[in-house]
Amino acid sequence: MATANVEHRNQEATCYVGNLDPSVTEDLLVELFTQIGRVNSVHMPKDKLTGLHSGYGFIEFLDVNDADYAIQIMSMVKLYTRPLRVSKSSLDKKSGSGSLDVGANLFIGNLDPADVDEKLLYDTFSAFGTIIRPPKIMRDDMTNQSKGFGFVSYDAFEASDLAIECMHNQYLCNRQITVQYAFKKGTTSGEGDMVAEGGRGPGGMPERHGSRAERMLAAANPHREFLSTKTGISGTGVQKVPNTMFATSAPPSVGARNPLNASIPIPMPPPLPPGALPPPPMPPPPMPPPPLPNQRFPMPPPPVSNMMCFLLHSITFVCY
């Protein structure tokens, strides 16, 4: 697969793939992302001295829709035990994930360390809105075992409020999880900017995200138009919301018979136009014709009992 020049690359159809294992090659990325769509080029920046890649790469598709679909499907998929970080490479510093962070950061507690990973958090909470960065589960540095809590960041408080309303005290992998706004941290950093404890509010008490001041700043965010038009279900921004895990269907009509107990409503007849008469009722089915006079039906022969069979057998034996 040829490596396209950056100047001639279609940035809208290019995906950034991060958190790659050192054993991942360009051929492997081509084979993996070809399952999504037609791949035009793959580029993995490498160190000039060691020849090893830097842990990330760029996948250029021939179609922009394939790039958007790859973000939905491949985000947080584990490759060599590492969850992939897939996003649009066309995001610059002005419209990137840094400007999308308005403070809608959630703390997810009481997670199952064995069954809940970053991919499951992404699939579960991305249904409520656009996640601006991959979900983060805090793990032990030595064993890489989950500590039982993690963080999710949205691009709008409407999404985070909906996630709290729908998921707080609900069960995820047989555990009742806790969903609430995360505490603000005292200092800022480029990576891992959410901690369980940190920023202090009035009186020295820990202050959580989602305050009134943060909501006012989010409403005055100059990139709010970008958030509303470039992301979400109808946009082509950081990600599209994969709303497939919580698909709903219309309930059946009241009083309608549904022997299969399916949630498919029975269609009702269209309303009549004004002044039109309803159609006449269907006539009853015709009665069968009466039998002809003097018509005799043959009577079936009487059943032969076991005693009759024994007598016939005995008479036949005597005559012989």
Sequence and secondary structure as in RCSB ss.txt:
>XXXX:A:sequence
MATANVEHRNQEATCYVGNLDPSVTEDLLVELFTQIGRVNSVHMPKDKLTGLHSGYGFIEFLDVNDADYAIQIMS
MVKLYTRPLRVSKSSLDKKSGSGSLDVGANLFIGNLDPADVDEKLLYDTFSAFGTIIRPPKIMRDDMTNQSKGFG
FVSYDAFEASDLAIECMHNQYLCNRQITVQYAFKKGTTSGEGDMVAEGGRGPGGMPERHGSRAERMLAAANPHRE
FLSTKTGISGTGVQKVPNTMFATSAPPSVGARNPLNASIPIPMPPPLPPGALPPPPMPPPPMPPPPLPNQRFPMP
PPPVSNMMCFLLHSITFVCY
>XXXX:A:secstr
     STTS GGGEEEEES  TT  HHHHHHHHTTTS EEEEE  B TTT  B SEEEEEESSHHHHHHHHHHHT
T EETTEE EEEETT  TTTSHHHH  SEEEEEES  TTT  HHHHHHHHGGGS BSS  EEEE TTT  EEEEE
EEEESSHHHHHHHHHHHTT BSSSSB EEEE B  SS  SS    SS  B GGG B BS  HHHHHHHHT TTHH
HHHHHSSTT  SS    TTTT       TT   TT  S          TT                 TT      
     HHHHHHHHHHHHHH 
